[in-house]
Amino acid sequence: VVATEADRRYMVDQYQVDPAAVLVSPNFVDLEHFRPMPEIDREPGLLCFVGNLGVNKNLPALLEAIRDLPGVRLILVGEGTMRRQLEAAIKQDRLPVELLGVLPHRDLPAILNRAQVFVFPSLYEGHPKALLEAMACGLPVIGADSPGIRDVLVHKETGYLCGTSVAEIRAAIKEVMADASLCARMGARARESIEATCSLERTVEREVALLA
């Protein structure tokens, strides 16, 4: 049992596993908890990231990307090995970044619904639940065109794929934030995509079928 189609292909190609013996079962999302909340106003210019503050998340590039972008602010939710380095950069350069640390899971939907865009610039991922939860909230997302993220997002449909460099992340933020119709389309289709593939009901159906 693997989480993504890319994982399935790897198992088949690397280990000559019978394709019929590999079940793709994505991470599930609580769609009643992570949902669009029209009662919460989205804040123009507010970016959000949720996840482990580790090296693979490429957060120094994200911090540099938002430097001098007019009206742009960033919320970072999470904890990890790079926290002190990120805090030092934020303080030294007086960046418009709020580092919230670890929050209760129940508080995340409200944070996500405040943001205009979710940004996930990781160098690699598995099947990132934070990204899926942001999509479930109907939030337009920018994700790096990297393993684990490109398997989730369809460019300019369910999300926006960009490179991992500072310039590419900055260009993506500018383009997405300037295009309200693109944001609306990606947010709506992101929610639809998660409903179709990552609900608890669909996950249980797949698991039951495997055991039957």
N, C-alpha and C positions, 0 to 999 in steps of 0.2 A: 504494500500500500504506500503510495507516494502522493505528495501534495500537488504537483504540477505536471503538465504534459512534458515539459523539458526534463523533469526527473525520470519520467517513464522512458523517454527516448534514450536517456543516458543508461538506464538499467538494461534496456534491450541491446543497445550498441556495445556497451562496455563488457557486459557479462553474458551476452547471447541468451537472455531470458526470453521465454515465449511471451510475446506481447499480450496474449490473452490472460496471462498469469499476473499481470501488473494492473492494479486498480488505482486510478487517479481519484483521490478524495481530498478536495481542498479544505483548508481551515474553514470553520464555520464562524458566522457572525450573529450575535443576538440582534435581530432586525427590529425588535420592539424597543430595545434600548438605544441602539445606534441608528438613528433615523433623522430625517430633516425636521427641524424644529422652527416652524414659521413664526413662533412667538418670540424667538431670539433674533435680533437684527444682526446681520453680517456687518462687520466693521471694515469699511473701505481701507485697503492698504495693509490689512493684517494677514500675515503669513503664519502658518502653524506647522510645527514638526513634533511628532510623538515617537519616542523610541529610545533604545539604549544609546547612550552618548559614547559610542565606541569608535575606533579608528575607521571601520568599514562604512560608517554613516556619512563620511565626507563633509562633516559640519564646518570645519574651517573654510572650505570653499564656499559654503552657503553664507557664512558670515561675511566673507569678502565680497560675495556677489551682491549683497544688499547695501553695501557701503555706497553712500551718496545717491541712493535711489529715492527720489522725493516722495514723502508720505508713506514709505514702506516701513512696517514694524514687524517683528518676528517674536513668536512665543515658542520656546523650546520646553517640551515636557519629557522628563526622563532623567536617568542617572547613569553614570558610567565612568570609565577610566579617563575620559578627556574633559571631565567637568572643570577641573582647575584651569586647564589650558584655555578652555572656552571662556570661563569667567574672566581670566586675565585679559584676553583679547577684547572682550566686550567692554571692560573697564578702561583699558588703555586707549582704545579707539572711540570710546563713547558711542558705541553702536546702539541703535534702538531695538534692543533685544531683552526680553524678559525670560529668565531661566527659572522655571517653576519647580524643578525637581520631580520626584515621583508623586503622582496624584492617585487618589482612589479611582478605580476603574469606572465607578458610577458617575464620576465628575467629568469624564472625557467628552461625552456627547455635547455638553453645553459649551465646552472650550472649542470643539471642532465647529459647532454651528455659529460661533462668533467670527470665525476666520473667513476671509475672502477666498483664500487658496491654501491647500495643504501641499507642502514641499517635502520630497523624499529623495535626496540626492545620493543615496548609497552606492558604493562601488560594487556591492553584490548583496544579495538577499537569498532567503529560502522561499517561503511563501508568506510575506510580511503581513501579520494581522493588523498592525497599526494602519497600513495603507488600505486594507480591506474595510476597516471600521470607518475611516475617513470617507471612502467611497459610499458606504452605506448611509452616511449622513447627507448624501447629495452634495458633497463638497468637491468642487473642481480640484484636481490633483495634478501636480507636476512631479514626475518621477524620472530618475536617471534611466537611460537606455542601457541597463545592466542586467546581469542574470538575476532572476527572481522577480524583477519589476517589469521587464519587457514581456514576461509571460502573463502578466495581469492586465496591463494597459494596452488599449488600441489607440494609437496616436490620433489626437484631435477628435476622438469619439468618446472613449471612457476615461481619457486622461491625456496628458501631454508629455511625450518622451523627449528628453534632451540629453546632451552629453554631460560628463562629470566635471568639466573644467569650470573655473569661475566665470569666464566669458559666456559659456553656453548656458549656465544656470541663470545668469543675469538676463540674458536675452530672452530666455523662456519666461521668466517672471514678468518682464516688461510686456511681452506679447500677450500673455494670458490675462494680466491685470487690465490691459487696455481694451480687451475684447469681451464685452458683456454677453454677447450672444454665444460666443465660444464657451464661456464659463457656464452659462445656463445649460447648454447642450451637454457638455461633459459631465456636469453635476447630475443631471437627470439620467443620463445613460449609465453613469457609474452606479447609481442606485439600482437601476434595472438589472445591470450585470450581476451585482451582488445578490439581489433577490433570486435570480435565476440559477446561480451556481453555488452560493455559500450560505444558504439558510440552514438552520439546524435540521429542518425537516428533510431537505435534500441529502444532508450528510447521513442522517439515520437511514434513509432509504438505501443509500449506497452500502452502508455497513451491513444492513440486514441482508441485502442481495448477496454480499460476499459470503455471509455465514450460512445462507440458505442451502 
